[in-house]
């Protein structure tokens, strides 16, 4: 068993490095600086931040455990949906960047109206806070094994440091620290895989164990498609419209750079998701039964030399904390926009930054409460993803392509689809409500998506069209002249990149 002093020393050094990075060349004088880093960071760095954000505790810990029981088919739990989402964002990326808005709230407000933007912000803020809570759960459980402390104290430590560098440096600090974290967790996962192979007795012992304990389907990638279809749909659609991904695309220098971010991200994602699957499979000969504390934590604390255990510890902690930090930064964006709308007044840029910092603190507090009350990382992530996909996907994405869609249809779609998912989750919590689908069934998310699509199409067609708004946003987002990076996306562009237009959104091109 590793000495806690090793871990405390390594964690302290890691924290100091990231804190130094967060302060380095920080610039948070304006809202665009705080949330988009001034649109000045390169594609490769944003792609690393993209990967570090999505590749959180569930990917690094749960995927290894799932692979140990499901085999290659477990790739579809998170790897498959991620690849599908990145492919979709390859085509959507330039459109998102040309829209020139600070957030999805700005896009919805410009495309529909302020009510639609507000409803989206509420759903998105809930999604981000619950997503962050799922990572807090993962890290709290991880710290329990390594430090032999309580779950709550593990979460407190993680939140405290995430808050420090998120509030000091804003989005620029988030991206810079996530770039460093990308290297940390890559190294940690490589050590985990190699160590699992060694502990299991080598490739021959692993193959013999698979032949003795599992059938041929264990190494068949496609065997996992059907059983994990619910995750593929919910996570795939939610990841496609995930605010963290859109923020990184909106933070690029130009629409062409936005597409480059997705290309770089795909190059990073593919080996990472297969690496965790291989690590889980390689561990099959090391344990008769999967350990309750999780494969990664058990291997690192009980089977690796201290130096390698520390590397794994820092790598996994980096992956989880990068996601927590991003959810806090983004939650504060949507909470800030909700606050400024509710107060019905104009704020100076520095005032908005202070509101954003207060909102970051509020998001951390709510996330902590959710994590303590519902300590199931995968269930929380599934709930958040289903709600975002069923509520927001159709009005947000189709709004770029279908000019007949209007405000009434968008609002009805978000409330109807997202509300149905919340209804289903209340049943999972034990409330006696009628249902005809099983817990974790793919039927629930399909029904939610169906309700959302029908309401968006039906209500839009039954109410007056809003072609002027549609033409303004659709024309700008599909104007390829913006790819030149000159800062002019079309005749509807605001020439001042930090000046709000009449919709309350901020143009960035």
C-alpha positions in Angstrom: 0.0 0.0 0.0 1.3 3.4 -0.9 2.1 5.9 1.8 -0.3 8.8 1.9 2.8 11.1 2.1 3.7 10.2 -1.5 0.2 11.1 -2.7 -0.1 14.3 -0.7 3.3 15.5 -2.0 2.5 14.6 -5.6 -0.9 16.2 -5.3 0.5 19.4 -3.8 3.1 19.7 -6.6 0.4 19.1 -9.2 -1.8 21.7 -7.7 1.0 24.3 -7.6 1.9 23.6 -11.2 -1.7 24.1 -12.4 -2.2 27.2 -10.2 0.9 28.7 -11.8 -0.4 27.9 -15.2 -3.8 29.4 -14.4 -2.1 32.7 -13.4 0.3 32.7 -16.4 -0.6 35.5 -18.8 -4.2 35.6 -17.4 -6.5 38.1 -19.0 -10.1 38.4 -17.7 -10.9 42.1 -18.3 -13.9 41.3 -20.5 -16.6 38.7 -20.7 -15.1 37.4 -23.9 -11.7 37.1 -22.2 -13.3 35.2 -19.2 -15.4 32.8 -21.2 -13.6 32.5 -24.6 -10.0 33.4 -23.9 -10.2 36.4 -26.3 -10.5 34.0 -29.3 -6.8 33.8 -29.5 -5.8 30.2 -28.7 -4.7 27.7 -31.3 -6.7 24.7 -32.5 -4.4 22.0 -31.2 -4.6 23.5 -27.7 -8.4 23.8 -27.8 -8.6 20.2 -29.0 -6.6 19.0 -26.0 -8.9 21.0 -23.7 -11.8 19.5 -25.6 -10.6 16.0 -25.0 -9.6 16.6 -21.4 -13.0 18.0 -20.7 -15.0 15.0 -22.1 -12.5 12.4 -20.9 -13.4 12.8 -17.2 -13.9 10.4 -14.3 -16.5 8.2 -16.0 -14.2 7.6 -19.0 -11.1 7.0 -17.0 -12.6 4.9 -14.3 -16.0 3.5 -15.2 -14.9 2.5 -18.8 -12.1 0.3 -17.4 -14.5 -1.5 -15.1 -17.1 -1.9 -17.9 -14.5 -3.3 -20.2 -13.5 -5.9 -17.6 -17.0 -7.3 -17.6 -18.3 -6.4 -21.1 -15.1 -6.7 -23.1 -14.6 -4.8 -26.4 -18.3 -4.0 -26.6 -18.0 -1.6 -23.6 -16.3 0.8 -26.1 -19.9 1.8 -27.1 -20.7 3.1 -23.6 -18.6 6.3 -24.1 -16.2 5.8 -26.9 -18.9 5.3 -29.6 -21.0 8.3 -28.7 -18.0 10.5 -28.5 -16.7 9.6 -32.0 -20.3 10.0 -33.4 -20.5 13.5 -31.8 -17.1 14.6 -33.0 -18.0 13.6 -36.6 -21.2 15.7 -36.3 -19.3 18.6 -34.9 -16.8 18.4 -37.8 -19.7 19.6 -40.0 -21.4 21.9 -37.4 -18.2 23.5 -36.1 -17.8 26.2 -38.8 -21.6 27.0 -38.5 -21.3 27.4 -34.8 -18.3 29.7 -35.0 -19.8 31.8 -37.7 -22.9 32.4 -35.5 -20.6 34.6 -33.5 -22.3 34.3 -30.1 -20.9 34.0 -26.6 -23.1 31.0 -25.8 -26.0 28.8 -26.9 -28.3 31.2 -25.0 -27.2 33.9 -27.4 -27.8 31.7 -30.4 -31.3 30.8 -29.2 -32.2 34.4 -28.3 -31.1 35.6 -31.7 -32.8 32.7 -33.6 -36.0 32.7 -31.5 -36.5 35.0 -28.6 -35.4 35.8 -25.0 -37.8 33.3 -23.5 -36.4 30.5 -25.6 -32.8 31.5 -24.7 -33.8 31.6 -21.0 -35.4 28.2 -21.0 -32.4 26.7 -22.8 -30.1 28.4 -20.2 -32.0 26.8 -17.4 -31.9 23.3 -18.9 -28.2 23.7 -19.8 -27.2 25.0 -16.4 -28.9 22.0 -14.8 -27.1 19.7 -17.2 -23.7 21.3 -16.5 -24.1 21.2 -12.7 -25.3 17.6 -12.7 -22.5 16.6 -15.1 -20.0 18.3 -12.8 -21.6 16.5 -9.8 -21.1 13.1 -11.6 -17.4 14.0 -11.8 -17.3 15.0 -8.2 -18.7 11.6 -7.3 -16.1 9.9 -9.3 -13.3 11.9 -7.7 -14.7 11.6 -4.2 -14.7 7.8 -4.5 -11.3 7.8 -6.1 -9.8 9.8 -3.2 -11.5 7.6 -0.7 -9.4 4.6 -1.8 -6.1 6.5 -2.1 -6.3 8.7 1.0 -8.6 6.6 3.2 -10.7 9.6 3.8 -14.4 10.2 3.6 -16.2 10.7 0.3 -17.3 14.2 1.3 -13.7 15.4 2.1 -12.5 14.0 -1.2 -15.1 16.1 -3.1 -14.3 19.2 -1.0 -10.6 19.1 -1.9 -11.3 18.7 -5.6 -13.8 21.5 -5.7 -11.6 23.9 -3.7 -8.7 23.7 -6.1 -10.9 23.7 -9.2 -12.5 26.8 -8.0 -9.2 28.5 -7.4 -7.8 28.3 -10.9 -11.2 28.6 -12.7 -12.1 31.9 -10.9 -8.6 33.4 -11.2 -8.0 32.9 -14.9 -11.4 32.1 -16.5 -11.5 30.1 -19.7 -7.9 30.8 -20.6 -6.8 29.2 -17.4 -9.1 26.3 -18.0 -7.7 25.6 -21.4 -4.0 26.0 -20.3 -4.5 23.7 -17.3 -6.4 21.2 -19.4 -3.6 21.1 -21.9 -1.2 20.1 -19.0 -3.8 17.7 -17.7 -4.0 16.0 -21.1 -0.4 15.0 -20.8 -0.8 13.8 -17.2 -3.8 11.5 -17.8 -2.3 10.1 -21.1 0.8 9.0 -19.1 -1.4 7.7 -16.3 -3.5 5.5 -18.6 -0.5 4.1 -20.4 1.0 3.1 -17.0 -2.4 1.6 -16.0 -2.5 -0.5 -19.2 1.1 -1.7 -19.1 0.7 -2.4 -15.3 -2.5 -4.4 -15.8 -0.8 -6.6 -18.4 2.1 -7.3 -16.1 0.0 -7.9 -13.0 -2.2 -10.3 -15.1 0.8 -12.4 -16.1 1.3 -11.2 -19.6 -0.6 -11.6 -22.9 -0.7 -15.4 -22.8 -2.2 -15.5 -19.3 -4.8 -12.8 -20.4 -5.8 -14.8 -23.5 -6.1 -18.1 -21.5 -8.3 -16.4 -18.9 -10.6 -14.9 -21.5 -11.0 -18.4 -23.1 -11.7 -19.9 -19.7 -14.1 -17.2 -18.3 -15.7 -15.6 -21.4 -17.1 -16.5 -24.7 -16.0 -15.4 -28.2 -18.3 -12.3 -28.0 -16.0 -10.8 -25.3 -13.5 -9.6 -28.0 -16.2 -8.6 -30.5 -16.6 -4.8 -30.7 -20.0 -5.0 -32.3 -21.5 -7.1 -29.5 -21.8 -4.1 -27.4 -23.8 -1.9 -29.8 -27.3 -3.3 -29.0 -26.9 -3.5 -25.1 -25.5 0.1 -25.0 -27.9 1.7 -27.5 -29.4 3.9 -24.8 -26.0 5.3 -24.0 -25.1 5.8 -27.7 -28.3 7.8 -28.4 -28.3 9.9 -25.2 -24.6 10.5 -24.9 -24.1 10.9 -28.7 -26.8 13.6 -29.1 -25.9 15.3 -25.8 -22.2 15.4 -26.7 -23.0 16.9 -30.1 -24.7 19.9 -28.4 -22.6 19.9 -25.3 -21.9 23.5 -24.2 -18.2 22.6 -23.4 -17.6 21.5 -26.9 -19.4 24.5 -28.4 -17.4 26.8 -26.2 -14.2 25.5 -27.5 -15.4 25.9 -31.1 -16.7 29.4 -30.4 -13.3 30.2 -28.8 -11.4 29.5 -32.1 -9.8 32.2 -34.2 -12.0 31.4 -37.3 -14.6 28.9 -38.6 -11.8 27.0 -40.4 -10.0 26.7 -37.1 -13.2 25.3 -35.5 -13.2 22.4 -37.9 -9.5 21.8 -37.2 -10.3 21.5 -33.5 -12.6 18.5 -34.3 -9.9 16.9 -36.5 -7.3 17.1 -33.7 -9.8 15.9 -31.1 -10.7 12.8 -33.1 -7.0 12.0 -33.4 -6.7 12.2 -29.6 -10.0 10.5 -28.8 -9.6 7.2 -30.7 -6.5 5.8 -29.0 -7.7 7.1 -25.6 -11.0 5.2 -25.6 -9.5 2.0 -26.9 -6.7 2.3 -24.4 -9.2 2.2 -21.4 -11.0 -0.8 -23.0 -7.7 -2.6 -23.4 -6.7 -1.8 -19.8 -10.0 -3.3 -18.6 -9.6 -6.4 -20.7 -5.9 -6.8 -19.6 -7.0 -6.8 -16.0 -9.2 -9.8 -16.3 -6.5 -12.3 -15.1 -5.5 -10.1 -12.1 -8.8 -10.5 -10.1 -11.3 -13.3 -9.7 -14.0 -10.7 -9.3 -13.9 -6.9 -10.1 -12.9 -5.1 -6.9 -15.5 -2.9 -5.3 -13.1 0.0 -5.1 -12.6 -0.1 -8.9 -9.9 -1.6 -11.0 -7.8 1.4 -11.5 -7.7 2.5 -7.8 -7.0 -1.1 -6.7 -4.2 -1.7 -9.2 -2.5 1.6 -8.4 -2.7 1.3 -4.6 -2.1 -2.5 -4.1 -0.2 -3.8 -7.2 2.0 -1.0 -8.6 5.3 0.3 -7.3 4.7 3.7 -5.5 6.1 5.8 -8.3 3.8 4.2 -10.8 0.8 4.4 -8.5 1.5 8.1 -8.0 1.6 8.6 -11.8 -1.8 6.8 -12.2 -3.2 8.8 -9.3 -2.2 12.2 -10.8 -3.3 11.2 -14.3 -6.8 10.1 -13.3 -7.2 13.0 -10.9 -6.2 15.3 -13.7 -8.9 13.9 -16.0 -11.6 14.3 -13.5 -10.6 17.7 -12.2 -10.4 19.1 -15.8 -14.0 18.2 -16.3 -15.1 19.6 -13.0 -13.3 22.9 -13.8 -15.0 23.2 -17.2 -18.5 22.5 -15.8 -17.9 25.2 -13.2 -16.8 27.7 -15.8 -19.6 27.0 -18.2 -22.3 26.8 -15.5 -21.2 30.3 -14.4 -21.7 31.5 -18.0 -25.3 30.4 -18.2 -26.0 31.5 -14.6 -24.5 34.9 -15.4 -26.7 35.3 -18.4 -29.8 34.3 -16.4 -28.8 36.8 -13.7 -28.3 39.7 -16.1 -31.6 39.0 -17.8 -33.4 38.8 -14.5 -32.0 42.1 -13.2 -33.0 43.9 -16.5 -30.0 46.2 -16.5 -26.7 46.7 -18.4 -23.5 45.8 -16.6 -19.9 46.9 -17.3 -17.5 44.2 -18.4 -15.7 44.0 -15.1 -19.0 43.7 -13.3 -20.0 40.8 -15.5 -16.7 39.1 -14.6 -17.4 39.4 -10.9 -21.0 38.1 -11.4 -19.4 35.2 -13.3 -17.1 34.4 -10.4 -20.0 34.4 -7.9 -21.9 32.2 -10.3 -18.9 29.8 -10.4 -19.0 29.5 -6.6 -22.8 28.9 -6.7 -22.4 26.2 -9.3 -19.8 24.4 -7.2 -22.0 24.5 -4.1 -25.1 23.1 -5.9 -22.9 20.4 -7.6 -21.5 19.4 -4.2 -25.0 19.0 -2.8 -26.1 16.9 -5.8 -23.0 14.7 -5.6 -23.6 14.0 -1.9 -27.3 13.3 -2.3 -26.9 11.1 -5.4 -23.5 9.4 -5.3 -23.8 7.5 -8.6 -21.5 8.9 -11.3 -22.9 7.0 -14.3 -26.6 7.6 -13.3 -26.0 11.3 -12.9 -24.2 11.6 -16.3 -27.0 9.6 -18.0 -29.7 11.8 -16.5 -27.9 15.0 -17.5 -27.3 13.7 -21.1 -30.8 12.5 -21.7 -32.3 15.8 -20.4 -30.0 17.9 -22.7 -30.5 15.6 -25.7 -34.3 15.3 -25.4 -34.8 19.0 -24.5 -32.4 21.0 -26.6 -31.1 19.0 -29.5 -33.8 19.6 -32.1 -34.6 23.4 -31.5 -30.9 24.2 -31.3 -29.5 22.2 -34.3 -32.5 22.4 -36.6 -32.6 26.1 -35.9 -29.6 26.5 -38.2 -31.3 24.7 -41.1 -35.1 24.9 -40.9 -36.3 28.5 -41.3 -39.9 27.6 -40.5 -39.0 26.7 -36.9 -40.1 29.5 -34.5 -40.0 30.5 -30.8 -43.2 28.8 -29.7 -42.0 25.5 -31.2 -38.6 25.8 -29.6 -40.0 26.6 -26.1 -42.5 23.7 -26.3 -39.8 21.3 -27.5 -37.4 22.1 -24.7 -40.1 22.0 -22.0 -41.8 18.8 -23.4 -38.7 16.7 -24.1 -36.7 17.8 -21.1 -39.7 17.6 -18.8 -40.4 14.0 -19.8 -36.8 12.9 -18.9 -37.2 14.6 -15.5 -40.5 12.7 -15.1 -38.7 9.4 -15.8 -35.9 10.2 -13.3 -38.5 10.9 -10.6 -39.7 7.4 -11.1 -36.1 6.1 -10.7 -36.0 8.0 -7.4 -38.9 5.9 -6.1 -41.9 8.2 -6.8 -44.9 6.1 -7.7 -45.8 7.5 -11.2 -47.1 5.5 -14.2 -44.6 4.3 -16.8 -44.2 1.5 -19.3 -40.4 1.4 -19.7 -37.7 -0.2 -17.5 -35.0 1.5 -15.5 -32.2 2.6 -17.8 -34.2 1.6 -20.9 -33.5 3.1 -24.3 -37.3 3.6 -24.6 -37.3 6.6 -22.2 -34.8 8.7 -24.2 -36.5 7.7 -27.5 -39.8 8.9 -26.2 -38.3 12.1 -24.9 -36.7 12.8 -28.3 -39.9 12.0 -30.1 -41.9 14.4 -27.9 -39.3 17.1 -28.5 -39.3 16.7 -32.3 -43.1 16.5 -32.6 -43.6 19.6 -30.5 -40.9 21.5 -32.4 -42.3 20.7 -35.8 -46.0 20.7 -34.8 -46.1 23.9 -32.8 -43.9 25.7 -35.3 -46.2 24.8 -38.2 -49.3 25.7 -36.2 -48.0 29.2 -35.2 -46.8 32.2 -37.2 -43.4 31.9 -38.9 -40.5 34.2 -37.9 -38.5 34.3 -41.2 -36.7 37.5 -40.5 -34.9 36.1 -37.4 -34.3 32.8 -39.1 -32.8 34.4 -42.2 -30.5 36.6 -40.1 -28.9 33.8 -38.1 -29.0 31.1 -40.8 -27.5 33.5 -43.3 -24.7 34.5 -41.0 -23.9 31.0 -39.8 -23.7 29.6 -43.3 -21.8 32.5 -44.9 -18.5 31.0 -45.9 -16.9 34.5 -46.2 -16.4 34.3 -42.5 -13.8 31.5 -43.0 -11.4 34.2 -44.1 -11.0 35.1 -40.4 -11.3 38.8 -41.3 -13.9 39.4 -38.5 -16.8 40.0 -40.9 -19.2 37.2 -41.2 -21.9 38.9 -43.2 -24.0 42.0 -43.3 -25.7 41.2 -40.0 -22.4 41.1 -38.1 -21.6 43.5 -35.3 -18.3 45.2 -36.2 -17.4 45.5 -32.5 -16.5 42.0 -31.2 -17.4 42.8 -27.6 -20.5 44.9 -28.2 -23.9 43.3 -27.5 -26.5 43.3 -30.2 -30.2 43.9 -29.5 -30.8 40.3 -28.7 -28.4 40.4 -25.7 -25.9 38.2 -27.4 -22.3 39.1 -28.1 -20.8 38.8 -31.6 -17.3 37.5 -31.8 -16.4 37.3 -35.4 
